[in-house]
Amino acid sequence: MPDELGAGTEAAVRYRERLLSDAAAAGIMIPDDIPPADTSAVYSSLALEMRLANGVVNGTYAATWPHLKQHDGDHAGFSTLRWTPARSRR
């Protein structure tokens, strides 16, 4: 990228050193290498979403479980409120 901007190698090295120094001062660690995308939390979360969507499209009821709520021993209900562990199955 420095070549695309017309910057020389020396300027690019100075910029990189300043960027790393500023990041370290702010408590941000910049890794030397970028890990594979399929090991990231975002990838895993999206993969789970896609499996859930696939299940819904193919006729399962997997998407309904977060909405089910047991009102009492004999009655269950369906809620559109966001499911959280603290509120689940009271």
N, C-alpha and C positions, 0 to 999 in steps of 0.2 A: 504493500500500500504506500509506503513512503515514495517509491519510484513514481507511482501514479500521481502523486501530489507534487512531484518535482523536488522532494527533499532528499538530501544525500544520506548516506549510511550513518555518518556521524550525528546528524540531526535526529535521525530515527532512534539511535542508541540513547541519546540524551533524553528524548521524549519518553522512551520506555523506562529509563531509570527514574525519571521524575514521576511518571505514572505509578510505578511500583512503590516509590517512596511515599507519595501522597496516600496511596491506598493503605499501606502499612500504618501510617500515622492515623488513619481513620479506623483502623482495626479490621480492614478488609483484606483477606488473603486471596491473592490471584494465583491460581495453580500454574505450574510450568506447562502442563499438558492438559488438554481438554479430554475428559473421560468420554467413553462411548455414549451416544445418546440413549441407547436402550437400557442403560443402567441408571438413568436419572429418575427422580421422583415424579417429574411431570410425565415422562413416558409411561411409567408404571400406572399412574393414575388414569391417563388417557386409555391405556390398554384395558384397564378394568371397566371404564365407561363403555368402551366399544364391545366388550364381552357382554355387559348388561344389555346394551342396545340390541345386540345380536340375539340374546335370549328373548327379549320382548318381541322382536320381529318374528322370531320363529315360534311364538305361541306359548312361552312359559309365563309364569306369573311372578318372576323374580323381581320385577320392578315394583310390585305391590307391597312386599314385606316391610319396607320402611314406613308405610302408611297405616299398617294394622296396629290396633291398640285393643288390649283386653280391658273392657270396662269393668266387668266383674266375672265371677266364675262361670256364668252362663251366657254372657254377651260379649261379642267382639265388635269393633267398629273400624271405620276407615277415616283417617284424618289427612288433611292436606297440609297440616303444619309440618315444618321441617323436623325430621327425626333427629333426636340427640340422645346419647346414652343416658343422660340424667332423667329424661322424660320418658324413656322407653318402657313399655309394658307395666305401667302403674296400675 
